[in-house]
């Protein structure tokens, strides 16, 4: 039994949807490999791990989330307001 032409047109995978799903799969693999939390809502948002994924695709090195040694604490930290007698 053949399907109507409008149903075939409705059910086919459009290129835009295919690109989104391909990006989502690549982003999921990146999150698993680099140790980020995977969330579909982060797709195409620069201030999320998606932005880090885009920087890696551009040729930069990713952040090392698997290092057992955290960054050393800052020892020369000085507050922005160094006035000893602030006027409030």
Buried (B, 14 or more C-beta within 10 A) or exposed (E): EEEEEEEEEEEEEEEEEEEEEEBEEEBBEBBEEBEBEEBEEBBEEEEBBBEBBBBBEEEEEBBEEEEEEEEEEEEEEEEEEEEEEEEE
